[in-house]
């Protein structure tokens, strides 16, 4: 991975941050030229070039809901509109 590509990936990661504490730590690291904040450096991970849904599902131990679980979710949501009407709204 080239230096420019690594910079771009870091920019994307920083842009997607929602935790102000992590952003503050990144700012502190960038302002201190010693690079000794190993705890913060451990947070920085490269973005994968491709997204493999199957691998991600296995990594996160995700299992598709059963039909019974889906039926329960639908029942709990209390949706009464016909599916066609809901699809048109999307």
Secondary structure as UniProt FT lines:
FT   HELIX           3..15
FT   HELIX           20..31
FT   TURN            33..34
FT   HELIX           38..43
FT   HELIX           53..59
FT   TURN            60..61
FT   HELIX           67..77
FT   HELIX           83..89
//
